[in-house]
Structure formats: structure tokens, C-alpha cells
């Protein structure tokens, strides 16, 4: 396992962190409450024995059972070898007293008197404004003085300007966590946000390095590109190596649920260091990104020229989910995520005014593709059915 300094904290963090959002379950339901405790403990212990010292969880993971499980198994020597990360459930906060309420509940679940890495979970503009005005930063400073929290950070889900605002609003962030992978370079914080945090000496922890597992199962056309370079890696190892190649990346979290995944990722982490890829290999990953974009059904680049829609249809997000279900062969996940789009912003709200089509630089037949997306994501039809119509 390779390690690097975790910003100004004085701690050396493992290149690979263990994320506990997708632990194995006894009933096979991903993220469900019935964690297969024997199997999951085996994976985590193997990871710690082989150098992982960053274990990540959160209040809602496994329907609020992940923290409970970790509290059981991370005792004695196992607890001493790692730093534990968990997250304040910001969406539940209504009053200042709620900060203590949820922290104390988490300390009890985790069977510990101290959380080394505490994050304000899933910040966006609205949530951050609410908890900032309630005094969350003063509260966090007090908890650090009391010794209940060692380092304070945040995880992020919004647009780049919001990320920069959060960074700029507080001089004492110890770290942050963003979604980032070679397909998400311009998504949310993205590459620019990564570099912005690094310039402020804030360590960056990466979530979704494999895009929810999608980048671990590449189609043949992508595999051909990956195999065009001399150094052979698995699709998952290429995705991880691309991240470790960047000096701004401190820790990559992986939600591993099999021993093979743990071993594969630890092996990759043993070679991790900034600048580990050759110029040819970096260019190859760029070609992989272009290939994924090329095999997307809708040639949408996410430029947002179609926004705002006169009827508030979230066209770029709909097309992104529609494409991802096909490209990564994961339609169930696209349908699940489509459920998070507000009903008034979904594809079936298109009134066919045509304003989007006249603004689209790609000349996409947006109205027709929205109908296809609605049929697949909401009505249960297959890609084959809608493409044949």
C-alpha cells in the first residue's frame, strides 16, 4: 500500500480507502440493511491487514446499519490501525441542537468516543446555507476542542461555483470529498474543483471512482482501446490509476463487496503514485472517454444550451441517464436515479415547443429523444423496443 500526506493534518493516508455503502448482504439486496457481517468483516479486516487505514461510512448507509456494523467489528487492534470517517446527516438538521443529537447517536452506533474524519454530508447550496446559518462551523470547532472530532470536512453534490463558495467560506477545512472519475471531469466539482481544493491545501477524497461500478465492466470497443498500450490493466485498475496519477488526489474510496475486488484494488494501490501513467497511457484514457461518448445513443454533450426549458424539463440529466443505462448496460440503475428527478422536470412534461432544438448546437432531435427516454426510464420499455419504433 502506498501512502501520502493528508494535507496539513500530519497524517499519512492510504491511497485506497474502504467505502462501506455497498457491503455484501445476506439477501443480495445492494445497500440493504441485512449486511452479511461475517463476509463483510472478512473484507474489511483483509483490507486493514494489507494497509488500508481509511474506512468510510455514513448515517444512511445500508439503511442506517453500516455504522452499527462497523461499531461491532472495529474494536481493539482494528480500531487502532485506522481512521474512521462518517458524515453528519445534514438533511435531518433543523436546529442547532440537532448537531449534537446526531453526532452522539453516531458515536454510540460506532462504539467510539471519537470520530477522526467527520464530514458534513452531501452539501449543496440550499443545505449548506441552512446549516451554515445554524452555526455548524462554530459547532464543529467546539467538537474538535472537545476531542469528539479530529478533522472536519464535507462531501459535495452541486455545481462548481457552489463548491468554490464552500471552500472559500471557511479557512479551516481539513479535507473534502467529491465525485470524480475519468467520465466526470466536468461534473459537479470536477477537475477544476479538484485543483481548486488542492490550491487551498485541502486534501481531496474521491468517491465514485468507478462511476458506481460502471467503469469496471467495459464494452469490447473500450477494451480494444485499453489493450492498445503495452501495460495491461483491468478496466477498474485503469480508472483508479488515472486518478492516482493526479497529484491533487489524496484518497480513493472504493465500495468493495468481494475479496477479489479488495485484492485487485490493493494490488493497484501498491503501485499508486502521482505521475504513474505515461503520456501514451493518459492519451489512451482520453480515447476511452471519447469512445464512451461516441457509443451514447443521444449525442448530447451536456452543454446546457437547451436550458432553461420553458417547461422546466431537465433535458441534459434525462439524456445522461438514458445514455448511461445503455452504454454501461445498467438500465435498472438509470431508472432508479430517474426517480430522483422531480416529476415536473421529467421527460413527459415536454410540451414540444421546440425551443431546445433551435438552441442545440448538436442539432439533436430532442423532442423525439425525450419521448424515447420517457418510454425506457418511466414506462418500462427496452432500448430495443423504442429504437425499433
C-alpha positions as CSV (number, residue, x, y, z in Angstrom):
1,X,0.0,0.0,0.0
2,X,1.2,3.5,-0.8
3,X,0.6,6.5,1.4
4,X,0.8,10.2,1.1
5,X,0.4,13.2,3.4
6,X,-3.2,14.1,4.2
7,X,-2.8,17.9,3.7
8,X,-1.7,19.8,6.8
9,X,-3.1,17.2,9.2
10,X,0.3,15.4,9.7
11,X,-1.3,12.0,8.9
12,X,-0.3,9.6,6.1
13,X,-3.4,8.3,4.4
14,X,-3.6,5.1,2.4
15,X,-4.0,5.6,-1.3
16,X,-7.1,3.3,-1.2
17,X,-9.9,3.8,1.3
18,X,-12.7,1.3,2.1
19,X,-16.2,2.6,1.4
20,X,-19.0,0.8,3.2
21,X,-22.0,1.8,1.2
22,X,-22.1,-1.4,-0.8
23,X,-21.1,-4.2,1.6
24,X,-22.2,-7.7,0.8
25,X,-25.7,-8.5,2.1
26,X,-27.2,-11.8,3.1
27,X,-30.2,-11.3,0.8
28,X,-28.3,-9.9,-2.1
29,X,-30.1,-6.5,-1.9
30,X,-27.4,-3.9,-2.7
31,X,-27.3,-1.3,0.1
32,X,-30.0,-3.2,2.1
33,X,-30.0,-3.5,5.9
34,X,-29.1,-7.2,6.1
35,X,-25.3,-6.9,6.0
36,X,-23.5,-10.3,5.7
37,X,-21.5,-9.5,8.8
38,X,-19.1,-12.4,8.6
39,X,-18.2,-11.8,4.9
40,X,-18.1,-8.0,5.2
41,X,-15.8,-8.2,8.3
42,X,-13.5,-10.5,6.4
43,X,-13.2,-8.0,3.6
44,X,-12.5,-5.1,5.9
45,X,-10.0,-7.0,8.1
46,X,-8.2,-8.1,5.0
47,X,-8.1,-4.5,3.8
48,X,-6.7,-3.2,7.1
49,X,-4.1,-6.0,7.3
50,X,-2.9,-5.0,3.8
51,X,-2.5,-1.3,4.6
52,X,-5.9,0.4,4.3
53,X,-6.2,2.9,7.0
54,X,-9.2,5.0,5.9
55,X,-12.6,3.4,6.5
56,X,-15.6,5.5,5.3
57,X,-19.3,5.2,6.3
58,X,-22.3,7.5,6.7
59,X,-25.5,7.7,8.7
60,X,-27.8,6.4,6.0
61,X,-25.6,3.7,4.5
62,X,-27.3,0.2,4.5
63,X,-30.5,1.9,5.8
64,X,-28.7,3.2,8.9
65,X,-27.0,-0.2,9.7
66,X,-23.5,0.4,8.3
67,X,-22.4,2.4,11.4
68,X,-23.8,-0.2,13.7
69,X,-21.9,-3.0,11.9
70,X,-18.6,-1.1,12.0
71,X,-19.1,-0.4,15.7
72,X,-19.2,-4.1,16.3
73,X,-16.2,-5.1,14.2
74,X,-13.8,-2.1,14.6
75,X,-12.6,-2.7,18.1
76,X,-9.2,-3.3,19.7
77,X,-6.3,-3.5,17.2
78,X,-8.6,-3.0,14.2
79,X,-9.8,0.4,15.5
80,X,-6.2,1.4,16.4
81,X,-4.9,0.9,12.8
82,X,-7.4,3.1,11.0
83,X,-9.0,6.5,11.0
84,X,-12.8,6.3,10.8
85,X,-14.9,8.6,8.6
86,X,-18.6,9.2,8.9
87,X,-20.9,12.0,8.0
88,X,-23.5,14.3,9.6
89,X,-26.9,13.7,8.1
90,X,-27.4,17.3,7.0
91,X,-30.9,16.8,5.6
92,X,-32.1,15.9,9.1
93,X,-30.8,19.1,10.7
94,X,-33.5,21.6,11.8
95,X,-32.0,23.2,14.9
96,X,-28.6,23.8,16.5
97,X,-29.2,21.0,19.0
98,X,-29.6,18.5,16.1
99,X,-25.8,18.7,15.5
100,X,-25.1,17.1,18.9
101,X,-28.1,14.8,18.6
102,X,-26.9,13.1,15.5
103,X,-23.2,13.1,16.4
104,X,-23.9,11.5,19.7
105,X,-26.1,8.9,18.1
106,X,-23.3,8.1,15.6
107,X,-20.7,7.8,18.4
108,X,-23.0,5.3,20.1
109,X,-23.5,3.3,17.0
110,X,-19.8,3.3,16.2
111,X,-19.0,2.4,19.8
112,X,-16.3,5.1,20.0
113,X,-15.8,8.3,21.8
114,X,-14.0,10.0,18.8
115,X,-14.5,10.2,15.1
116,X,-11.3,11.1,13.3
117,X,-12.8,12.2,10.0
118,X,-16.2,13.9,10.2
119,X,-17.9,15.2,7.1
120,X,-20.9,17.5,6.5
121,X,-22.7,15.1,4.2
122,X,-23.9,15.8,0.7
123,X,-23.6,19.5,0.6
124,X,-25.4,21.6,-2.0
125,X,-26.2,25.3,-2.0
126,X,-29.5,25.0,-0.1
127,X,-28.3,22.6,2.6
128,X,-25.1,24.4,3.2
129,X,-26.8,27.8,3.6
130,X,-29.2,26.2,6.2
131,X,-26.6,24.6,8.4
132,X,-24.1,27.4,8.0
133,X,-26.7,29.9,9.3
134,X,-27.4,27.5,12.2
135,X,-23.8,27.7,13.2
136,X,-22.4,24.3,12.1
137,X,-18.8,25.6,11.7
138,X,-18.7,27.0,15.2
139,X,-20.2,23.8,16.5
140,X,-17.6,21.7,14.6
141,X,-14.8,23.8,16.1
142,X,-16.2,23.2,19.5
143,X,-16.4,19.4,18.9
144,X,-12.8,19.4,17.8
145,X,-11.7,21.2,21.0
146,X,-13.7,18.6,23.0
147,X,-11.9,15.8,21.1
148,X,-15.0,14.2,19.7
149,X,-13.9,15.1,16.1
150,X,-10.3,15.2,14.9
151,X,-10.7,16.5,11.4
152,X,-13.7,18.3,9.8
153,X,-14.6,18.1,6.1
154,X,-17.5,17.9,3.7
155,X,-18.8,15.8,0.8
156,X,-20.3,17.6,-2.1
157,X,-23.1,17.3,-4.7
158,X,-23.7,20.5,-6.6
159,X,-22.2,22.8,-9.2
160,X,-18.6,24.1,-9.3
161,X,-19.4,27.7,-8.2
162,X,-21.1,26.3,-5.0
163,X,-18.0,24.1,-4.3
164,X,-15.7,27.1,-4.6
165,X,-18.0,29.1,-2.3
166,X,-18.0,26.4,0.4
167,X,-14.2,26.2,0.2
168,X,-13.9,30.0,0.5
169,X,-16.4,30.3,3.3
170,X,-14.2,28.6,5.9
171,X,-10.5,28.7,6.4
172,X,-10.2,25.5,8.5
173,X,-11.4,22.7,6.3
174,X,-9.3,19.7,6.9
175,X,-10.4,17.8,3.8
176,X,-13.3,17.4,1.3
177,X,-14.9,14.6,-0.7
178,X,-16.1,14.8,-4.3
179,X,-17.4,12.5,-7.0
180,X,-14.7,12.2,-9.7
181,X,-13.6,9.8,-12.4
182,X,-12.5,10.0,-16.0
183,X,-16.1,10.3,-17.2
184,X,-16.9,13.0,-14.7
185,X,-14.2,15.6,-15.3
186,X,-16.7,18.3,-15.8
187,X,-19.4,17.0,-13.4
188,X,-20.1,18.9,-10.1
189,X,-16.7,19.9,-8.7
190,X,-14.8,18.2,-11.5
191,X,-11.2,18.6,-12.4
192,X,-11.3,22.4,-11.7
193,X,-12.8,21.8,-8.3
194,X,-10.1,19.2,-7.5
195,X,-7.4,21.7,-8.4
196,X,-9.1,24.5,-6.5
197,X,-9.2,22.5,-3.3
198,X,-5.6,21.4,-3.7
199,X,-4.5,25.0,-4.2
200,X,-6.1,25.8,-0.9
201,X,-4.1,22.9,0.7
202,X,-7.3,20.9,1.3
203,X,-6.9,17.1,0.8
204,X,-9.4,15.6,-1.6
205,X,-11.0,12.2,-1.1
206,X,-12.6,10.7,-4.2
207,X,-15.9,8.9,-4.3
208,X,-17.4,7.0,-7.2
209,X,-14.0,6.4,-8.9
210,X,-15.6,3.6,-10.9
211,X,-18.8,5.6,-11.6
212,X,-20.9,3.2,-9.4
213,X,-19.1,0.2,-10.8
214,X,-19.9,1.1,-14.5
215,X,-16.2,1.7,-15.4
216,X,-15.3,-1.8,-14.2
217,X,-17.2,-3.6,-17.0
218,X,-16.0,-2.0,-20.2
219,X,-17.6,-2.9,-23.6
220,X,-15.5,-4.6,-26.2
221,X,-14.9,-1.3,-28.1
222,X,-13.4,0.2,-25.0
223,X,-11.4,-2.9,-24.1
224,X,-9.8,-2.7,-27.6
225,X,-8.6,0.8,-26.8
226,X,-7.3,-0.2,-23.3
227,X,-5.4,-3.1,-24.8
228,X,-3.7,-0.9,-27.4
229,X,-1.0,0.1,-24.9
230,X,1.8,-2.1,-23.7
231,X,1.0,-2.0,-19.9
232,X,-2.1,-4.1,-19.4
233,X,-4.6,-3.3,-16.6
234,X,-8.1,-4.3,-15.8
235,X,-10.8,-1.6,-16.6
236,X,-11.1,-0.9,-12.8
237,X,-7.3,-0.5,-12.4
238,X,-7.2,1.9,-15.3
239,X,-9.9,4.0,-13.7
240,X,-8.1,4.0,-10.4
241,X,-4.7,4.6,-11.9
242,X,-6.0,7.6,-13.8
243,X,-7.0,9.2,-10.5
244,X,-3.8,8.3,-8.6
245,X,-1.8,9.8,-11.5
246,X,-3.0,13.2,-10.4
247,X,-1.1,14.8,-7.5
248,X,-4.2,16.5,-6.3
249,X,-5.9,13.2,-5.4
250,X,-5.2,12.0,-1.8
251,X,-7.5,9.0,-1.2
252,X,-9.7,7.0,-3.5
253,X,-12.7,5.3,-1.8
254,X,-13.9,2.0,-3.2
255,X,-17.1,0.3,-2.2
256,X,-15.8,-3.2,-2.4
257,X,-18.1,-6.2,-1.8
258,X,-15.9,-9.2,-2.7
259,X,-12.5,-10.4,-1.7
260,X,-11.4,-10.4,-5.3
261,X,-12.3,-6.7,-5.6
262,X,-10.4,-5.9,-2.4
263,X,-7.3,-7.8,-3.6
264,X,-7.4,-6.3,-7.1
265,X,-7.7,-2.7,-5.7
266,X,-5.0,-3.2,-3.1
267,X,-2.7,-4.6,-5.7
268,X,-3.4,-1.5,-7.8
269,X,-2.8,0.8,-4.8
270,X,0.6,-0.7,-4.1
271,X,1.8,0.9,-7.4
272,X,-0.1,4.2,-6.8
273,X,1.7,7.5,-7.1
274,X,1.3,10.8,-8.9
275,X,2.7,10.7,-12.4
276,X,2.4,6.9,-12.6
277,X,0.9,6.9,-16.1
278,X,2.9,7.6,-19.3
279,X,1.8,10.3,-21.7
280,X,0.6,7.5,-24.0
281,X,-1.5,6.0,-21.3
282,X,-3.1,9.3,-20.3
283,X,-4.0,9.8,-24.0
284,X,-5.4,6.3,-24.1
285,X,-7.8,7.1,-21.3
286,X,-8.9,10.2,-23.2
287,X,-9.7,8.0,-26.2
288,X,-11.7,5.7,-23.9
289,X,-13.7,8.7,-22.7
290,X,-14.4,9.7,-26.3
291,X,-15.4,6.2,-27.2
292,X,-17.9,6.0,-24.3
293,X,-19.3,9.3,-25.6
294,X,-19.4,8.1,-29.2
295,X,-21.5,5.0,-28.3
296,X,-24.0,7.0,-26.4
297,X,-27.4,6.9,-28.1
298,X,-28.1,10.6,-27.8
299,X,-25.1,12.8,-28.9
300,X,-25.7,15.2,-26.0
301,X,-22.5,16.9,-24.7
302,X,-24.2,18.4,-21.6
303,X,-23.5,21.9,-22.9
304,X,-26.8,23.1,-21.4
305,X,-27.7,25.4,-24.4
306,X,-31.2,23.8,-24.2
307,X,-31.6,25.2,-20.6
308,X,-33.7,26.6,-19.2
309,X,-36.5,24.7,-20.8
310,X,-39.7,26.8,-20.9
311,X,-41.5,24.0,-19.1
312,X,-38.6,23.1,-16.8
313,X,-37.7,19.7,-18.3
314,X,-34.2,18.7,-17.2
315,X,-33.1,17.7,-20.6
316,X,-29.3,17.1,-20.0
317,X,-29.9,15.0,-16.9
318,X,-32.5,12.9,-18.7
319,X,-30.3,12.2,-21.6
320,X,-27.4,11.4,-19.3
321,X,-29.3,8.7,-17.5
322,X,-30.8,7.4,-20.8
323,X,-27.3,7.1,-22.3
324,X,-25.7,5.6,-19.2
325,X,-28.3,2.8,-19.0
326,X,-27.3,1.7,-22.5
327,X,-23.6,2.4,-22.6
328,X,-22.8,0.8,-19.2
329,X,-25.5,-1.9,-19.5
330,X,-27.1,-0.8,-16.3
331,X,-30.7,0.2,-17.0
332,X,-32.0,-0.6,-13.5
333,X,-29.7,2.0,-12.0
334,X,-30.7,4.6,-14.6
335,X,-34.3,4.0,-13.8
336,X,-33.6,4.3,-10.1
337,X,-31.8,7.6,-10.5
338,X,-34.6,8.9,-12.8
339,X,-36.9,8.6,-9.8
340,X,-34.9,11.3,-8.1
341,X,-35.8,13.8,-10.8
342,X,-38.8,15.8,-9.7
343,X,-42.0,14.8,-11.7
344,X,-42.3,18.4,-13.0
345,X,-38.8,18.1,-14.6
346,X,-39.2,14.7,-16.3
347,X,-39.4,13.9,-20.0
348,X,-43.2,13.5,-20.1
349,X,-43.5,17.2,-19.3
350,X,-42.2,18.2,-22.7
351,X,-44.8,20.4,-24.4
352,X,-42.9,20.1,-27.8
353,X,-42.4,23.9,-28.2
354,X,-39.1,23.3,-30.0
355,X,-37.1,26.0,-28.2
356,X,-34.5,23.4,-27.2
357,X,-34.0,22.1,-30.7
358,X,-33.4,25.5,-32.1
359,X,-30.8,26.2,-29.4
360,X,-29.0,22.8,-29.6
361,X,-25.5,23.1,-31.3
362,X,-25.6,19.3,-32.0
363,X,-28.9,19.5,-33.9
364,X,-30.3,16.8,-31.7
365,X,-34.0,15.9,-32.3
366,X,-34.6,16.5,-28.6
367,X,-38.4,16.1,-28.6
368,X,-38.2,12.6,-30.2
369,X,-35.4,11.5,-27.9
370,X,-37.3,12.7,-24.8
371,X,-40.2,10.5,-25.8
372,X,-37.8,7.6,-26.1
373,X,-36.2,8.4,-22.8
374,X,-39.6,8.5,-21.1
375,X,-40.6,5.2,-22.6
376,X,-37.4,3.5,-21.3
377,X,-36.9,5.2,-18.0
378,X,-40.5,5.6,-16.9
379,X,-42.7,3.2,-18.9
380,X,-40.5,0.1,-18.6
381,X,-39.8,-0.4,-22.3
382,X,-36.5,-1.7,-23.5
383,X,-34.0,0.2,-25.6
384,X,-34.6,-2.3,-28.4
385,X,-38.3,-1.6,-28.4
386,X,-38.0,2.2,-28.6
387,X,-35.2,2.2,-31.1
388,X,-37.3,0.0,-33.4
389,X,-40.3,2.3,-33.3
